[in-house]
C-alpha cells in the first residue's frame, strides 16, 4: 500500500477508563454493557454534510464510519478503505473499499436497510456525499475545507455543477479522488464528519427530513438510532442507540447500546456526571479536572484569547489590541495559571502536531511575545488619535461560565490597568447567554476558545475565521499559506508556511492569544477504551468496556 502522503498526526484522541452503571454478562471481556453520556444541546442535525454542533458530531461518530478513522493512539487508520494508492504527482488517489460495511436502520430493521437486506456501503455513497457537500442548495459549512479537490473552485464560484466534483465511483468497491493541488493531509480530511457516506436512495425517500428525526436516519457505523426524543420544554430528552448487528458480525462492538441524555448546558452535563448518572464527561472545568478521585487524560487543545466587537472602540482600530499585546507580560501571567492552563501567545495550542511533534516545539510562541511598554504606549496613543477620543470605552470582557479559573484573566486585566490605565471588567455569563450575545454583538471584548477538528495545524488555522466572535481580515492570506503548506516538499517548508499563517493572524489584530487550555475526558474506575477527540470533544464508544 502506497501511503507516502500520510503524516502521522497525533490527534489527542485518548483512551481512558470510564465507569458504567450497568452490570455485564462477560466481565472478562468487558463486553455487553449499556453506556450513558450527556450531550450539551440537541443535535442540530444528524446529516453529516451539514451537522456543526459537538453533540451532533458525537452521535455521528457512533452512527457512521468514513473512508478513514482516527485510531485509539490518534493516528489516521483505514475505515471503509481497504487499501489505496497515490499517484507520483500527489493528485490522484484510488481507494479500494471493503465490501463488508453495512447500512442499518434500527427503526425499520425489516426494511430495505434492515439486517436481512445486508445493504453494503459502496463507492457511490461517497460520490453522492461529496456532490451534496458541494451543492449550494444545502449550504454545507465544510465545502471550503475540500477546495483542493478537482473542480471545487469552479463549483464554489458557481461556474460548474456540483456533480462535477472530482470524486468518482469507478466501480462499487473503488473510489477515485482527483485533486487540483496536492494535499498531503487528504486522509486526515477524509476522516472528518463532512466526508461520511450518504446513500442516494435513502436520502431521496426521506423527502427533506434526512437527519432530522429517528425515522429519517441511517448509518453504517457501530450503532443505529432507535429513538430520538426532544422537547425543549420536556424533562426527558434522549437519543438511544443500539448495535448495528451486521457490522458487529464483522468487527466486534462491545456495548449493547448507548443512551445520550440531551441537556441544555455544560453545567448540566457536569452535574449529571458528578451525580454518577453518566459514565464519562469531556470538560475544561478546573474543579473536576483536579478531582483526585477521577481519572483524567487531557491535552492543551484550546487557545483562549480576546476578540473585539468590530463596532466597539477595540474593533474599529487595530491599535488598541496591539497596545494590549505590547503591555502583556506573559511570564507574570503564567504565575497565576493552574496545571490545566498555560500562558500562551500563539494561535495554535501545544496539542496541535506536525509529524508527531507539538507545533510549539517546532515554532516557539516566544517569538510572538512583544512585551514593550514604549511600543504599547505608542500604539495606545495611535488608537486614541484614530478614534478621536481621550479614552476608549470601558473594556468589558464577556466570558462563558465554567471555561476556566478566571483568576488568571484578572491578573491580565490588572496588568493593563497598571500599564495603560485601562479598567476592564470581566462579565461571566451562562454559555447560552454568551452565545446569544456573540451573535447579537452585545459585547465589547469576548474571551473566545479556538480549536479545530483534529490536531493538524491546518484544521485549526482553516477554521479560525469561522470561530464565533472572530472577525479576521487575514483569512484569505491564511488559506493560501495553508495550501502552500499542504503542497510543501518537506517539513521545514511546511513549518515556514504555518509560521507565516500565525503571524498574519496576529498582525491583523483580530485576536489576542492569552492562554492554552486543557480539555480532558474524565474517567471513573471500571470502564476502558472510550475514545475521545479532545479538539472537537466527540466521544466514540464502539470499543468501550466495563470491568467489574
C-alpha positions as CSV (number, residue, x, y, z in Angstrom):
1,X,0.0,0.0,0.0
2,X,1.4,3.3,-1.0
3,X,0.7,5.8,1.8
4,X,3.6,8.2,1.2
5,X,1.5,11.3,1.9
6,X,0.1,10.3,5.3
7,X,1.6,12.3,8.1
8,X,1.4,10.5,11.4
9,X,-0.6,13.1,13.3
10,X,-1.3,12.5,16.9
11,X,-4.8,14.0,17.3
12,X,-5.0,13.9,21.1
13,X,-7.5,11.1,20.8
14,X,-7.2,9.4,24.2
15,X,-8.4,6.1,25.6
16,X,-9.1,6.1,29.3
17,X,-11.2,4.0,31.7
18,X,-14.8,5.2,32.4
19,X,-17.5,3.9,34.8
20,X,-20.6,2.3,33.5
21,X,-23.5,1.9,35.9
22,X,-24.8,-1.4,34.4
23,X,-23.9,-5.0,35.1
24,X,-22.3,-7.2,32.4
25,X,-22.6,-10.8,31.3
26,X,-19.0,-11.1,30.2
27,X,-16.8,-9.5,32.9
28,X,-13.5,-10.9,31.5
29,X,-14.0,-9.3,28.1
30,X,-15.7,-6.2,29.4
31,X,-18.5,-6.5,26.7
32,X,-22.2,-6.4,27.0
33,X,-22.8,-3.1,28.8
34,X,-25.0,0.0,28.2
35,X,-23.2,3.3,28.4
36,X,-24.6,6.7,29.2
37,X,-23.3,10.1,28.2
38,X,-24.7,13.7,28.2
39,X,-24.9,15.8,25.1
40,X,-24.9,19.5,25.5
41,X,-27.7,20.7,23.3
42,X,-29.9,18.8,20.9
43,X,-28.0,17.9,17.7
44,X,-28.7,20.5,15.0
45,X,-29.0,17.6,12.5
46,X,-27.6,14.1,12.0
47,X,-26.9,14.9,8.4
48,X,-23.1,14.5,8.3
49,X,-22.6,17.0,5.5
50,X,-24.4,19.7,7.5
51,X,-24.0,19.0,11.2
52,X,-21.9,21.5,13.1
53,X,-22.8,21.1,16.8
54,X,-20.5,19.0,19.1
55,X,-23.5,17.0,20.2
56,X,-24.3,16.0,16.7
57,X,-20.7,15.0,16.0
58,X,-20.6,12.7,19.0
59,X,-23.7,10.9,17.7
60,X,-22.3,10.8,14.2
61,X,-19.1,9.3,15.4
62,X,-21.0,6.3,16.7
63,X,-23.5,6.2,13.8
64,X,-21.2,6.3,10.8
65,X,-17.8,5.0,9.5
66,X,-16.0,7.0,6.9
67,X,-13.2,6.2,4.4
68,X,-10.7,6.8,7.3
69,X,-11.0,7.0,11.0
70,X,-8.8,8.1,13.9
71,X,-7.2,5.2,15.8
72,X,-7.0,4.8,19.6
73,X,-3.5,6.2,19.5
74,X,-4.6,9.2,17.5
75,X,-3.2,8.3,14.1
76,X,-5.2,8.0,10.9
77,X,-6.3,4.5,10.1
78,X,-8.3,2.9,7.3
79,X,-12.1,2.8,7.8
80,X,-14.2,1.7,4.9
81,X,-11.0,1.9,2.8
82,X,-9.2,-1.4,2.5
83,X,-6.2,-0.2,0.5
84,X,-5.2,2.8,-1.6
85,X,-2.6,4.2,-3.9
86,X,-1.4,7.8,-4.7
87,X,0.0,9.0,-8.0
88,X,3.5,10.3,-8.1
89,X,2.3,13.9,-8.5
90,X,0.0,13.5,-5.5
91,X,-3.1,14.4,-7.5
92,X,-4.8,11.0,-8.0
93,X,-6.0,8.8,-5.1
94,X,-7.6,5.4,-5.8
95,X,-9.3,3.8,-2.9
96,X,-10.3,0.1,-2.8
97,X,-13.2,-0.3,-0.3
98,X,-14.2,-3.1,2.0
99,X,-17.4,-4.9,0.9
100,X,-18.4,-5.7,4.5
101,X,-19.5,-2.3,5.8
102,X,-23.3,-2.3,6.0
103,X,-26.1,0.3,6.3
104,X,-28.6,-0.3,9.0
105,X,-31.7,1.4,10.3
106,X,-32.9,0.2,13.7
107,X,-36.4,1.8,13.3
108,X,-37.1,-0.2,10.2
109,X,-35.0,-3.3,10.8
110,X,-37.1,-5.4,8.4
111,X,-36.9,-2.9,5.6
112,X,-34.6,-2.2,2.7
113,X,-31.8,-1.1,5.1
114,X,-32.5,-3.7,7.8
115,X,-30.5,-6.7,8.9
116,X,-31.8,-9.1,6.4
117,X,-31.2,-6.7,3.5
118,X,-27.5,-6.5,4.3
119,X,-27.0,-3.5,2.0
120,X,-23.3,-2.8,1.7
121,X,-21.8,0.7,1.5
122,X,-20.4,1.4,-2.0
123,X,-18.2,4.0,-3.7
124,X,-21.4,5.6,-5.0
125,X,-22.3,6.5,-1.4
126,X,-19.2,8.6,-1.0
127,X,-19.5,10.1,-4.5
128,X,-23.0,11.2,-3.7
129,X,-21.9,12.6,-0.3
130,X,-19.4,14.9,-1.9
131,X,-21.9,16.0,-4.5
132,X,-24.2,17.0,-1.7
133,X,-21.4,18.6,0.2
134,X,-20.7,21.0,-2.8
135,X,-24.3,21.5,-3.8
136,X,-25.1,25.2,-3.0
137,X,-28.7,24.1,-2.2
138,X,-27.6,22.6,1.1
139,X,-25.1,25.3,2.1
140,X,-22.7,23.0,3.8
141,X,-20.2,24.8,6.0
142,X,-17.5,22.4,5.1
143,X,-17.0,23.0,1.4
144,X,-14.0,25.3,1.9
145,X,-12.0,22.5,3.6
146,X,-12.1,20.5,0.4
147,X,-11.1,23.2,-2.1
148,X,-8.2,21.0,-3.1
149,X,-10.5,18.6,-5.0
150,X,-10.8,18.9,-8.8
151,X,-13.4,21.4,-9.9
152,X,-14.1,22.6,-6.3
153,X,-13.1,26.2,-7.1
154,X,-15.3,26.3,-10.2
155,X,-18.3,24.8,-8.3
156,X,-17.8,27.3,-5.4
157,X,-17.7,30.1,-7.9
158,X,-21.0,28.9,-9.5
159,X,-19.3,28.0,-12.8
160,X,-19.7,24.2,-12.6
161,X,-22.4,21.8,-11.4
162,X,-21.8,20.0,-8.1
163,X,-21.9,16.7,-9.9
164,X,-18.6,17.7,-11.5
165,X,-16.7,17.5,-8.1
166,X,-13.6,15.2,-8.6
167,X,-14.9,12.2,-6.6
168,X,-15.7,9.3,-8.8
169,X,-17.2,5.8,-8.2
170,X,-15.3,3.7,-10.7
171,X,-17.0,0.6,-9.5
172,X,-18.9,-0.5,-6.4
173,X,-15.7,-1.1,-4.4
174,X,-13.4,1.5,-6.0
175,X,-13.4,5.3,-5.4
176,X,-11.1,7.8,-7.1
177,X,-10.5,11.3,-5.9
178,X,-8.7,13.7,-8.2
179,X,-7.1,16.9,-6.8
180,X,-6.3,20.2,-8.4
181,X,-3.5,20.8,-5.9
182,X,-1.6,18.2,-3.8
183,X,-2.9,17.7,-0.3
184,X,-0.7,15.7,2.0
185,X,-3.3,15.7,4.7
186,X,-6.2,14.3,2.5
187,X,-6.6,11.1,4.6
188,X,-7.0,13.3,7.7
189,X,-9.6,15.4,5.9
190,X,-11.4,12.2,4.8
191,X,-11.7,11.2,8.4
192,X,-13.8,14.2,9.2
193,X,-17.6,14.2,9.6
194,X,-18.3,16.0,6.3
195,X,-16.7,13.2,4.3
196,X,-19.0,10.5,5.7
197,X,-21.1,8.5,3.1
198,X,-24.7,9.2,2.1
199,X,-26.9,6.7,0.3
200,X,-28.8,8.4,-2.5
201,X,-31.8,6.1,-2.5
202,X,-32.4,6.5,1.2
203,X,-31.7,10.3,1.1
204,X,-34.4,10.7,-1.6
205,X,-37.0,8.8,0.2
206,X,-36.7,11.0,3.3
207,X,-38.2,13.9,1.3
208,X,-36.2,16.6,3.0
209,X,-36.2,15.1,6.5
210,X,-32.8,13.4,6.2
211,X,-31.0,13.5,9.6
212,X,-33.8,15.3,11.4
213,X,-35.7,12.6,13.2
214,X,-35.3,8.9,14.1
215,X,-37.3,7.7,11.1
216,X,-35.0,9.6,8.7
217,X,-31.6,8.5,9.9
218,X,-29.4,5.7,8.6
219,X,-25.8,4.8,9.4
220,X,-23.0,2.4,8.6
221,X,-21.2,2.7,11.9
222,X,-21.2,0.7,15.1
223,X,-24.6,1.9,16.3
224,X,-28.0,2.9,14.9
225,X,-30.5,5.4,16.3
226,X,-33.5,3.7,17.8
227,X,-35.2,6.7,19.4
228,X,-34.7,10.4,19.4
229,X,-36.9,12.3,21.9
230,X,-36.5,16.0,22.2
231,X,-38.9,18.6,23.6
232,X,-37.3,21.9,24.6
233,X,-39.8,22.1,27.5
234,X,-39.6,18.4,28.4
235,X,-37.5,16.8,31.2
236,X,-36.6,13.6,29.5
237,X,-34.7,14.2,26.2
238,X,-32.6,11.4,24.9
239,X,-31.1,9.6,21.9
240,X,-31.0,5.9,22.2
241,X,-28.7,3.8,20.0
242,X,-28.3,0.1,19.5
243,X,-25.7,-2.1,17.9
244,X,-25.5,-2.3,14.2
245,X,-25.9,-6.2,14.1
246,X,-24.3,-6.5,10.6
247,X,-21.2,-4.6,11.4
248,X,-21.0,-6.3,14.8
249,X,-20.5,-9.6,13.0
250,X,-17.6,-8.1,11.0
251,X,-15.9,-6.2,13.9
252,X,-17.0,-6.7,17.5
253,X,-18.9,-3.8,19.0
254,X,-18.6,-4.1,22.8
255,X,-21.5,-2.1,24.2
256,X,-25.0,-3.4,23.6
257,X,-26.4,0.1,23.4
258,X,-25.9,3.8,24.2
259,X,-28.0,6.4,25.9
260,X,-27.3,10.0,25.2
261,X,-29.0,12.4,27.6
262,X,-29.7,15.8,26.0
263,X,-29.2,18.8,28.3
264,X,-29.0,22.5,27.8
265,X,-25.6,23.4,29.2
266,X,-22.2,22.1,30.1
267,X,-23.1,22.7,33.8
268,X,-26.0,20.2,33.4
269,X,-23.6,17.6,31.9
270,X,-21.1,18.2,34.8
271,X,-23.9,17.9,37.4
272,X,-25.2,14.6,35.8
273,X,-21.7,13.2,35.7
274,X,-20.8,14.1,39.3
275,X,-24.1,12.6,40.4
276,X,-23.0,9.3,38.9
277,X,-25.7,9.0,36.2
278,X,-23.5,9.5,33.2
279,X,-20.4,7.3,32.6
280,X,-18.0,9.9,31.3
281,X,-17.5,13.6,30.7
282,X,-15.5,15.9,28.4
283,X,-14.7,19.1,30.3
284,X,-12.5,22.1,30.9
285,X,-13.8,22.6,34.4
286,X,-10.9,23.1,36.7
287,X,-12.6,21.6,39.8
288,X,-13.4,18.4,38.0
289,X,-10.1,18.1,36.3
290,X,-8.3,18.5,39.7
291,X,-10.5,15.9,41.5
292,X,-8.1,13.2,42.5
293,X,-10.8,10.6,42.8
294,X,-11.3,10.8,39.0
295,X,-9.0,9.5,36.2
296,X,-8.4,12.1,33.5
297,X,-6.4,12.3,30.3
298,X,-6.3,15.6,28.6
299,X,-4.5,17.8,26.1
300,X,-3.9,21.5,25.7
301,X,-6.2,21.6,22.7
302,X,-7.7,25.0,23.1
303,X,-6.3,28.5,22.7
304,X,-8.2,31.2,24.6
305,X,-7.9,34.8,23.7
306,X,-9.7,38.1,23.3
307,X,-11.7,39.1,20.2
308,X,-13.2,42.5,19.7
309,X,-16.6,43.5,18.6
310,X,-15.9,45.3,15.3
311,X,-18.4,48.0,16.2
312,X,-16.6,48.8,19.5
313,X,-13.6,51.1,20.1
314,X,-11.5,47.9,20.4
315,X,-12.6,46.6,17.0
316,X,-12.7,49.9,15.0
317,X,-8.9,50.2,15.1
318,X,-6.2,47.6,15.5
319,X,-4.1,49.8,17.7
320,X,-5.9,49.1,21.0
321,X,-5.4,45.3,20.8
322,X,-1.8,45.9,19.7
323,X,-1.4,48.2,22.8
324,X,-2.8,45.4,25.0
325,X,-0.4,42.8,23.4
326,X,2.6,45.0,23.9
327,X,1.8,45.7,27.6
328,X,1.3,42.0,28.5
329,X,3.9,40.2,30.5
330,X,3.2,36.5,29.8
331,X,5.8,35.4,32.4
332,X,3.8,37.2,35.1
333,X,0.5,35.7,33.8
334,X,1.9,32.2,34.0
335,X,2.4,32.5,37.7
336,X,-1.4,32.8,38.1
337,X,-2.1,29.7,36.0
338,X,-3.1,26.3,37.4
339,X,-2.0,23.0,36.0
340,X,-4.7,23.0,33.3
341,X,-3.8,26.4,32.0
342,X,-0.7,27.9,30.3
343,X,0.1,31.4,29.3
344,X,0.2,31.4,25.5
345,X,0.9,33.9,22.8
346,X,0.3,31.7,19.6
347,X,-2.8,30.8,17.7
348,X,-2.0,27.0,17.7
349,X,-2.2,25.2,21.1
350,X,0.5,22.8,22.1
351,X,-1.6,19.7,21.3
352,X,-1.5,20.7,17.6
353,X,1.0,18.4,16.0
354,X,3.0,18.1,12.8
355,X,5.0,14.9,12.1
356,X,4.2,13.7,15.6
357,X,5.8,16.8,17.2
358,X,4.0,19.5,19.1
359,X,3.7,22.6,16.9
360,X,5.0,24.7,19.8
361,X,8.3,22.6,19.7
362,X,8.6,23.5,16.0
363,X,7.5,27.1,16.3
364,X,8.2,28.6,19.7
365,X,5.5,31.1,20.6
366,X,8.1,33.2,22.4
367,X,8.7,34.9,19.1
368,X,5.2,36.4,19.4
369,X,5.7,37.9,22.8
370,X,6.3,41.6,22.3
371,X,6.4,42.9,25.8
372,X,7.5,46.5,25.1
373,X,5.9,49.3,27.1
374,X,7.2,52.0,24.9
375,X,5.7,50.5,21.8
376,X,2.5,49.7,23.7
377,X,2.0,53.3,24.8
378,X,2.7,54.5,21.3
379,X,0.0,52.1,19.9
380,X,-2.4,53.3,22.6
381,X,-1.8,56.9,21.5
382,X,-2.3,55.9,17.9
383,X,-5.6,54.3,18.9
384,X,-6.9,57.4,20.7
385,X,-5.9,59.6,17.7
386,X,-7.7,57.2,15.3
387,X,-10.8,57.1,17.4
388,X,-10.7,60.9,18.1
389,X,-11.3,60.2,21.9
390,X,-9.4,61.0,25.1
391,X,-10.0,57.5,26.3
392,X,-11.7,54.4,24.9
393,X,-15.0,52.9,26.1
394,X,-14.8,50.6,29.1
395,X,-13.3,47.2,28.1
396,X,-15.9,44.7,29.4
397,X,-14.7,41.1,28.7
398,X,-17.5,38.7,28.1
399,X,-16.7,35.2,29.3
400,X,-18.6,31.9,29.4
401,X,-19.2,30.4,32.8
402,X,-17.0,27.4,33.7
403,X,-14.5,27.7,30.9
404,X,-11.5,28.3,33.2
405,X,-10.5,29.7,36.5
406,X,-10.7,33.4,35.8
407,X,-8.1,34.4,38.4
408,X,-5.5,34.2,35.6
409,X,-7.6,36.5,33.4
410,X,-7.9,39.0,36.3
411,X,-4.1,39.0,36.5
412,X,-4.1,40.0,32.8
413,X,-6.6,42.8,33.2
414,X,-4.7,44.1,36.3
415,X,-1.6,44.4,34.1
416,X,-3.5,46.5,31.6
417,X,-4.9,48.8,34.2
418,X,-1.4,49.3,35.7
419,X,0.3,49.8,32.4
420,X,-2.2,51.8,30.3
421,X,-4.8,52.9,32.9
422,X,-7.4,50.8,31.2
423,X,-10.0,49.5,33.5
424,X,-11.6,46.2,32.3
425,X,-14.5,44.3,33.9
426,X,-14.9,40.6,33.5
427,X,-18.6,39.7,32.7
428,X,-19.1,36.0,33.4
429,X,-22.4,34.7,31.9
430,X,-24.0,31.3,31.2
431,X,-23.0,29.6,28.0
432,X,-26.4,30.2,26.3
433,X,-26.2,33.9,27.1
434,X,-22.6,34.1,26.0
435,X,-23.5,32.6,22.6
436,X,-26.5,34.9,22.2
437,X,-24.5,38.0,22.9
438,X,-21.8,37.0,20.4
439,X,-24.5,36.6,17.7
440,X,-26.2,39.8,18.5
441,X,-23.0,41.9,19.0
442,X,-23.8,42.8,22.6
443,X,-20.2,42.8,23.9
444,X,-17.1,44.9,23.7
445,X,-14.5,42.1,24.1
446,X,-15.0,38.4,24.4
447,X,-12.9,35.6,25.6
448,X,-13.0,33.1,22.7
449,X,-11.8,29.5,22.6
450,X,-10.1,28.5,19.3
451,X,-9.7,24.8,18.3
452,X,-10.0,22.5,15.3
453,X,-11.5,19.2,14.1
454,X,-8.2,17.4,14.9
455,X,-4.6,18.0,15.8
456,X,-3.4,19.1,12.4
457,X,-2.4,22.8,12.3
458,X,-4.2,23.2,9.0
459,X,-7.5,22.2,10.7
460,X,-7.1,24.7,13.5
461,X,-6.0,27.6,11.2
462,X,-8.5,26.9,8.5
463,X,-11.3,27.0,11.0
464,X,-10.0,30.1,12.8
465,X,-12.0,32.7,10.9
466,X,-15.2,30.6,11.4
467,X,-14.9,30.8,15.2
468,X,-17.9,32.8,16.5
469,X,-16.8,36.3,17.6
470,X,-13.7,36.5,15.5
471,X,-13.6,38.8,12.5
472,X,-10.3,38.0,10.7
473,X,-9.2,40.1,7.8
474,X,-6.3,37.8,7.0
475,X,-8.5,34.7,6.3
476,X,-7.7,34.6,2.5
477,X,-4.0,35.0,3.2
478,X,-4.1,32.2,5.7
479,X,-5.9,29.9,3.3
480,X,-3.2,30.5,0.6
481,X,-0.5,29.7,3.1
482,X,-2.2,26.5,4.2
483,X,-2.4,25.4,0.5
484,X,1.3,26.1,0.2
485,X,2.0,24.1,3.4
486,X,-0.1,21.1,2.1
487,X,1.9,21.1,-1.1
488,X,5.3,21.6,0.5
489,X,8.0,19.1,-0.3
490,X,9.5,18.9,3.3
491,X,8.7,19.7,6.9
492,X,10.9,22.8,7.1
493,X,8.9,24.4,4.3
494,X,5.6,23.3,5.9
495,X,6.7,24.9,9.2
496,X,7.6,28.1,7.5
497,X,4.2,28.4,5.9
498,X,2.4,27.7,9.2
499,X,4.6,30.3,11.0
500,X,3.6,32.9,8.3
501,X,-0.1,32.0,8.8
502,X,0.1,32.6,12.5
503,X,2.0,35.8,12.0
504,X,-0.7,37.0,9.5
505,X,-3.5,36.5,12.1
506,X,-1.6,38.2,14.9
507,X,-0.7,41.1,12.6
508,X,-4.4,41.5,11.7
509,X,-5.0,42.2,15.5
510,X,-8.4,40.4,15.3
511,X,-7.5,38.0,18.2
512,X,-5.1,38.4,21.1
513,X,-4.0,35.0,22.5
514,X,-3.8,34.7,26.2
515,X,-3.8,31.1,27.4
516,X,-3.6,27.5,26.3
517,X,-6.4,25.5,28.0
518,X,-6.6,21.8,28.7
519,X,-9.7,19.8,27.7
520,X,-10.0,16.3,29.2
521,X,-12.0,13.1,29.2
522,X,-12.8,12.4,32.8
523,X,-13.0,8.8,33.8
524,X,-14.4,6.7,36.6
525,X,-13.0,3.3,37.6
526,X,-14.2,0.3,35.8
527,X,-14.6,1.3,32.2
528,X,-11.9,1.2,29.5
529,X,-11.4,2.1,25.8
530,X,-13.8,5.0,25.3
531,X,-12.1,7.2,22.7
532,X,-12.3,11.0,22.6
533,X,-11.2,13.6,20.2
534,X,-10.0,16.3,22.6
535,X,-10.3,19.0,19.9
536,X,-14.0,18.5,18.9
537,X,-14.9,16.8,22.2
538,X,-16.6,14.0,20.4
539,X,-16.7,10.6,22.1
540,X,-16.8,7.2,20.4
541,X,-18.0,4.0,22.3
542,X,-17.5,1.1,19.9
543,X,-14.7,-0.4,21.9
544,X,-15.9,0.7,25.3
545,X,-15.7,-2.0,28.0
546,X,-16.7,-2.4,31.6
547,X,-14.6,-4.4,34.1
548,X,-16.1,-5.2,37.5
